[in-house]
Amino acid sequence: MPGARPEEAHPRATLSIASLGTFVALVAYTGPLGNLPTVAHALGAGPTGQTWILSSISVALAASLLTVGTLADRHGRRRAFVLGCLVLALGSVLCAAAQGTPAFIVGRLVQGVGSAAVIAASLGLIGSVFTTPDQRARASAAWGASVGAGIAIGPVATGLLDLADAWRWMYVVLAAGTLLLAGAGRGRLPESRSPAPRPLDIPGAVTLSGAIVLALVALVEGRHGVDPVVAVVTAGAGLLAAVFVVVERRAEHPVLELAFFRQAPFTAATLAALATGVSVIGLMSYACTFLVGTMETTTLGAAAVLFAWSGTSAVSASLARRLPPALAGSRQLVVGLLGVSVGELALLGASPGSIERLIPGLVLAGVASGVLNAGLGRQAVATVPADRASFGSGANNTARYLGSAVGVTIVVVIATSPGASADARVAGWDHAVLASAIMAAVSAVAVLVLHGRGVRPAGAGGVER
């Protein structure tokens, strides 16, 4: 394989830099969760603008992950990682300089494209260096911990900066950090690429990205009802999705090989990633707004409460490698989704002034989220052929962030009502929590059924089912 041989690859450096890149991408992703009210006020963002502040980076991630994953496998994962860091830095600068909501959203979209390259290349690099099931279990646990750590630190950092009325500095620091990371990646990461490079399926990439973007625009803009614009956008999304399926069936090298979905382990991992976005990220993305607006806490206090979930998730993911072999593969995803469901059900019944009532459920959901993140990191590269590691990462994370954009919209629609009383807002939160818990439980059952049908895919990295 072109690039470094295993003995030249410096596994520890590769794992450290790849995980740090994912950490930074998740800090960028979750930053606004810790101070959305402040950013919205500074930019003059209304309810729709606030939804886009939360959803825009998910839209860009979901629309570009598969494409950048394919490009990374073809042109080099180190190159994709470094370029992703540079684009993420550019998006952060745009956010720091934004004077209005549209400019800030553009910055978030650019951040999303950069983050997509970093995340897809990170798992691809890890998959190319750590090749045995035991190695991948340990490496994916570290990668999963970086996901949890990024989710934990982002809101806390913005909450702290809120105290100094310096929310823009979050993006300045991100820009500087990602530039340093680009230099470290260029100097220390091994280059790796597929031994059988595949050309980019441009028609497939364009139609898939277009369908995803239009579908998410329809979801966000249609939360207050269907008007002619929403109807046209929805129809456009459906048309592009249909064209995408036709294109992929005829393409010699499709951007998303539909045949992979005949492999139960791949489908199970993709479904679990989608459920993670909808049921976990979607709910927690709204939690800060609920805590500040209804539970009457500060942005820093809200971030501290959410740390019970996100911090626990980081620790849990790092320890997931110690799970017994009987819980490997898809079984780990089932356990994680069921744990998330139980933890979210424990969040029901909160009331203003009883914020401590949420802590046990957040901790339990955090433990389960860590188990889930570690399992998803491993299955993303283990359920595809070894030379398609970045594609596997891209496909899995596309599902995750597509789910998160859908989940945020669903939670906002269920939980919010203009002019509602505090009691009504609490009731809306409970309804959103219940919906998220049910979706996680149903997804766990579906993954379990797929696990029962699972076979080891030819050429995969060695993790069964």
C-alpha positions in Angstrom: 0.0 0.0 0.0 1.4 3.4 -0.8 2.4 5.4 2.2 4.1 4.3 5.4 4.6 0.7 6.2 3.2 -0.4 9.6 6.7 -0.1 11.3 7.0 3.4 10.0 3.5 4.5 11.0 4.2 5.4 14.7 0.9 4.0 15.9 0.8 6.1 19.1 1.4 9.4 17.2 -1.2 8.4 14.6 -3.8 7.6 17.3 -3.0 10.7 19.3 -3.2 13.1 16.3 -6.2 11.5 14.7 -8.1 11.4 18.0 -7.1 15.0 18.7 -8.4 16.0 15.3 -11.8 14.4 16.1 -11.8 16.1 19.5 -11.3 19.5 17.9 -14.0 18.9 15.4 -16.4 17.9 18.1 -15.5 21.0 20.2 -16.4 23.1 17.1 -19.6 21.1 16.7 -20.8 21.5 20.3 -19.5 25.0 21.0 -22.9 26.8 20.5 -24.7 24.4 22.7 -23.1 26.1 25.7 -24.0 29.7 24.8 -26.7 29.7 22.2 -28.8 32.4 23.9 -25.7 34.7 24.0 -24.8 34.1 20.4 -28.4 34.4 19.2 -28.7 37.8 21.1 -25.4 39.1 19.7 -26.3 38.1 16.1 -30.0 39.0 16.3 -31.0 35.4 15.5 -34.7 34.6 15.8 -36.1 31.0 16.4 -35.3 29.9 12.9 -31.9 31.4 13.0 -31.1 29.6 16.3 -32.2 26.3 14.8 -29.8 26.9 11.8 -27.0 27.8 14.2 -27.4 24.4 15.8 -28.1 22.5 12.5 -25.9 24.1 9.9 -22.7 22.2 10.8 -24.7 18.9 10.8 -26.0 19.7 7.4 -22.5 20.3 6.0 -21.1 17.2 7.8 -23.9 14.9 6.5 -23.6 16.3 3.0 -19.8 16.0 2.6 -18.6 13.0 4.7 -19.1 10.3 2.1 -17.4 12.4 -0.6 -14.4 13.4 1.5 -14.1 9.8 2.7 -13.8 8.5 -0.8 -11.4 11.3 -1.7 -9.3 10.4 1.4 -9.1 6.8 0.4 -8.1 7.7 -3.2 -5.7 10.7 -2.7 -4.4 10.1 0.8 -5.8 10.2 4.3 -3.1 12.4 5.8 -3.6 14.9 3.0 -7.4 14.9 3.7 -6.8 15.3 7.4 -4.4 18.3 6.9 -6.7 20.0 4.4 -9.7 19.4 6.7 -7.9 21.1 9.5 -7.2 24.2 7.3 -10.8 24.4 6.2 -12.0 24.0 9.8 -9.7 26.9 10.8 -11.1 29.1 8.0 -14.7 28.3 9.1 -13.7 29.3 12.7 -12.3 32.6 11.5 -15.5 33.3 9.6 -17.6 32.6 12.8 -15.3 34.8 14.9 -15.7 37.7 12.5 -19.5 37.3 11.8 -21.7 40.3 12.5 -25.0 38.7 11.6 -26.7 35.3 11.6 -26.2 34.5 7.9 -22.5 35.1 8.1 -22.2 33.0 11.2 -24.1 30.2 9.5 -21.8 30.3 6.5 -18.9 29.9 8.9 -20.6 26.9 10.6 -21.1 25.3 7.1 -17.4 25.7 6.3 -16.5 24.3 9.7 -18.7 21.3 8.9 -16.9 20.6 5.6 -13.6 20.8 7.3 -14.7 18.6 10.2 -16.0 16.0 7.7 -12.5 15.6 6.2 -10.9 15.5 9.7 -13.3 12.9 11.1 -13.4 10.6 8.0 -9.6 10.7 7.6 -9.0 10.2 11.3 -10.8 6.9 11.4 -9.3 5.9 8.1 -5.8 6.5 9.4 -6.5 4.6 12.6 -8.0 1.7 10.5 -4.9 1.6 8.3 -2.5 1.4 11.3 -4.4 -0.8 13.7 -5.4 -3.9 11.8 -6.2 -6.7 14.3 -9.5 -6.9 16.2 -7.8 -6.3 19.6 -5.8 -3.3 18.3 -8.9 -1.8 16.7 -10.9 -2.3 19.9 -8.3 -0.3 21.9 -7.9 2.4 19.2 -11.6 2.8 18.7 -12.1 3.2 22.5 -9.6 6.1 22.4 -11.2 7.6 19.4 -14.7 7.2 21.0 -13.3 9.0 24.1 -12.1 11.9 22.0 -15.7 12.2 20.7 -17.0 12.3 24.2 -14.3 14.7 25.4 -15.0 17.1 22.5 -18.7 17.1 23.3 -17.9 17.7 26.9 -15.4 20.5 26.5 -17.1 22.5 23.8 -20.1 23.7 25.8 -18.0 24.3 29.0 -15.5 26.4 27.1 -18.2 28.6 25.6 -20.0 28.8 28.9 -16.8 30.1 30.6 -16.1 32.6 27.9 -19.7 33.8 28.3 -18.7 35.0 31.8 -16.1 37.3 30.2 -18.4 38.4 27.4 -15.9 36.9 25.0 -17.8 34.2 23.0 -15.9 35.1 19.8 -12.6 34.0 21.3 -13.8 30.4 21.2 -13.5 30.5 17.4 -10.2 32.3 17.5 -8.7 29.6 19.7 -10.2 26.9 17.4 -8.6 28.5 14.4 -5.2 28.6 16.0 -5.5 25.1 17.4 -6.5 23.5 14.1 -3.6 25.3 12.3 -1.2 23.7 14.8 -2.9 20.4 14.3 -2.5 20.6 10.6 1.2 21.1 11.1 1.5 18.2 13.4 -0.5 16.0 11.0 1.7 16.9 8.1 4.8 16.1 10.1 3.9 13.0 12.0 1.0 11.2 10.3 1.8 8.3 7.8 0.3 8.7 4.4 -2.1 5.9 3.4 -4.5 5.3 0.6 -6.4 2.5 -1.0 -4.2 0.2 -3.0 -7.0 0.2 -5.6 -8.0 3.9 -6.0 -11.5 4.5 -7.1 -12.6 7.6 -9.1 -15.0 9.9 -7.4 -18.6 9.3 -8.5 -19.4 13.0 -9.1 -23.1 12.5 -10.2 -23.7 10.3 -7.1 -21.9 12.8 -4.8 -23.8 15.8 -6.2 -27.2 14.1 -6.1 -26.7 12.6 -2.6 -25.4 15.9 -1.1 -28.2 17.8 -2.8 -30.9 15.4 -1.5 -29.5 15.6 2.1 -29.2 19.4 2.1 -32.7 19.9 0.6 -34.3 17.4 3.0 -32.7 19.2 6.0 -33.7 22.6 4.8 -37.3 21.3 4.5 -37.2 20.0 8.0 -35.8 23.1 9.5 -38.0 25.6 7.6 -41.1 23.4 7.8 -41.2 23.2 11.6 -43.9 25.8 11.7 -46.0 24.3 8.9 -45.8 23.5 5.2 -45.8 26.5 2.8 -45.2 26.4 -1.0 -41.4 26.9 -0.5 -41.2 24.0 1.9 -43.3 21.8 -0.4 -41.0 22.6 -3.4 -37.9 21.9 -1.4 -39.3 18.7 -0.1 -40.2 17.6 -3.6 -36.7 18.5 -4.8 -35.2 16.4 -2.0 -37.3 13.4 -3.0 -36.5 13.8 -6.7 -32.7 14.0 -6.1 -32.9 11.0 -3.8 -34.6 9.0 -6.5 -32.0 10.2 -9.1 -29.3 9.2 -6.7 -30.6 5.6 -6.4 -30.7 5.3 -10.2 -27.3 6.8 -10.6 -25.7 4.5 -8.0 -27.2 1.4 -9.6 -25.6 2.2 -12.9 -22.3 3.7 -11.6 -19.1 1.6 -12.0 -17.7 3.1 -8.8 -20.6 4.5 -6.8 -20.0 6.9 -3.9 -22.3 4.8 -1.8 -22.4 1.1 -2.8 -25.9 0.1 -2.1 -24.8 -3.5 -2.0 -23.2 -2.8 1.4 -26.7 -2.6 2.9 -27.1 -6.3 2.1 -24.5 -6.9 4.8 -26.3 -6.9 8.1 -23.3 -5.6 10.2 -22.9 -2.6 7.9 -26.6 -1.8 8.0 -26.7 -2.3 11.8 -23.7 0.1 12.3 -25.3 2.7 10.0 -28.7 2.4 11.7 -27.1 2.8 15.2 -25.2 5.9 14.0 -28.4 7.4 12.7 -30.1 6.6 16.0 -27.3 8.2 17.9 -27.7 11.4 16.0 -31.5 11.5 16.4 -31.9 10.2 19.9 -28.7 11.4 21.7 -27.2 14.4 19.9 -30.6 15.8 18.9 -31.9 15.9 22.5 -28.6 17.1 24.1 -28.3 19.8 21.5 -31.5 21.4 22.8 -30.8 20.7 26.5 -28.8 23.9 27.0 -31.6 26.0 25.7 -34.0 24.2 28.0 -31.8 24.5 31.0 -31.2 28.3 30.5 -34.7 29.2 29.4 -36.8 27.0 31.6 -34.7 25.6 34.5 -33.4 29.2 35.1 -29.6 28.4 35.2 -26.7 30.3 33.6 -25.1 29.1 30.4 -22.1 28.0 32.4 -24.4 26.2 34.9 -26.1 24.5 32.0 -22.8 23.4 30.5 -21.8 22.0 33.9 -25.0 20.0 34.2 -24.5 18.6 30.7 -21.0 17.6 31.6 -22.6 14.9 33.7 -23.5 13.3 30.4 -20.7 14.4 28.1 -17.8 13.9 30.6 -19.2 10.5 31.6 -19.4 9.6 28.0 -15.7 10.3 27.4 -14.6 8.2 30.4 -17.0 5.4 29.4 -15.7 5.3 25.8 -12.1 5.0 27.0 -13.0 2.0 29.2 -15.2 0.3 26.6 -12.2 -1.8 25.4 -12.6 -3.8 28.7 -16.1 -5.0 27.8 -16.2 -8.8 27.5 -15.8 -10.3 24.0 -19.4 -11.4 24.2 -20.4 -7.7 23.8 -18.3 -7.0 20.7 -19.6 -5.9 17.4 -23.3 -5.1 17.0 -24.0 -6.3 20.5 -22.2 -3.3 21.9 -24.4 -1.0 19.8 -27.5 -2.7 21.2 -26.3 -2.3 24.8 -25.4 1.4 24.2 -28.8 2.2 22.6 -30.8 0.5 25.3 -28.7 2.3 28.0 -29.3 5.6 26.3 -33.1 4.9 26.3 -33.1 4.0 30.0 -31.0 7.1 30.9 -33.3 9.4 28.9 -36.4 8.0 30.5 -34.8 8.9 33.9 -34.8 12.6 32.7 -38.6 12.7 32.8 -40.4 14.6 35.5 -38.0 17.6 36.0 -39.4 20.9 37.2 -37.9 24.5 37.4 -35.6 24.7 40.4 -35.0 20.9 40.5 -32.1 20.7 38.1 -30.4 18.0 40.2 -33.2 15.8 39.3 -31.6 15.4 35.8 -28.2 14.3 37.0 -28.7 10.5 37.4 -30.3 10.2 34.0 -27.6 12.3 32.3 -24.9 10.1 34.0 -26.6 6.9 32.8 -27.1 8.2 29.3 -23.4 9.3 29.3 -22.2 5.8 30.2 -24.3 4.3 27.4 -23.2 7.0 24.9 -19.6 6.2 25.6 -20.1 2.5 24.9 -22.0 3.5 21.8 -19.4 5.9 20.5 -16.6 3.4 21.0 -18.6 0.7 19.2 -19.5 2.9 16.3 -15.8 3.9 15.8 -14.8 0.3 15.5 -17.7 -0.9 13.4 -17.4 2.0 11.0 -14.1 0.5 9.7 -14.7 -3.2 10.5 -17.8 -3.6 8.4 -16.2 -2.5 5.1 -13.2 -3.9 3.2 -9.8 -2.8 4.7 -9.0 -0.5 1.8 -12.3 1.4 2.2 -11.7 2.5 5.8 -12.3 6.2 5.2 -15.4 5.4 3.2 -16.7 3.3 6.1 -16.0 6.2 8.5 -17.7 8.7 6.1 -20.8 6.5 5.7 -21.2 5.9 9.4 -20.7 9.5 10.4 -22.9 10.7 7.6 -25.7 8.7 9.3 -24.7 10.2 12.7 -24.8 13.8 11.6 -27.8 13.5 9.3 -29.6 12.0 12.4 -28.4 14.8 14.6 -29.8 17.5 12.2 -33.1 15.6 12.0 -33.1 15.1 15.8 -32.5 18.7 16.6 -35.4 19.7 14.4 -37.7 17.1 15.9 -36.9 18.0 19.5 -37.4 21.7 18.8 -40.7 21.1 17.1 -41.9 18.9 20.0 -40.5 20.9 22.9 -41.1 24.5 22.0 -44.2 26.6 21.7 -44.0 30.4 21.4 -45.3 32.1 24.5 -45.7 28.9 26.5 -45.5 29.0 30.3 -42.7 27.3 32.2 -44.9 24.3 33.0 -45.8 24.0 29.3 -42.1 24.1 28.4 -41.3 21.4 30.9 -44.1 19.3 29.4 -42.7 19.9 25.9 -39.2 18.8 27.2 -40.8 15.6 28.6 -42.5 14.8 25.4 -39.2 15.3 23.5 -37.3 13.1 26.0 -39.9 10.4 25.7 -39.8 10.5 21.9 -36.0 10.3 21.9 -36.0 7.3 24.4 -38.5 5.4 22.3 -36.5 6.0 19.1 -33.3 4.7 20.8 -35.1 1.6 22.1 -36.7 0.8 18.8 -33.3 1.2 17.1 -31.7 -1.1 19.6 -34.3 -3.8 18.7 -33.7 -3.3 15.0 -29.9 -3.6 15.4 -30.4 -6.7 17.5 -32.5 -8.3 14.7 -29.8 -7.4 12.2 -27.2 -8.9 14.4 -29.1 -12.1 14.3 -28.8 -12.1 10.5 -25.2 -10.9 10.5 -22.4 -12.5 8.6 -18.8 -11.4 8.4 -18.3 -9.3 5.3 -15.7 -10.4 2.9 -12.5 -8.3 3.2 -13.6 -6.6 6.4 -11.2 -5.7 9.2 -12.0 -8.7 11.4 -14.9 -7.7 13.7 -17.8 -10.1 13.4 -21.4 -9.0 13.2 
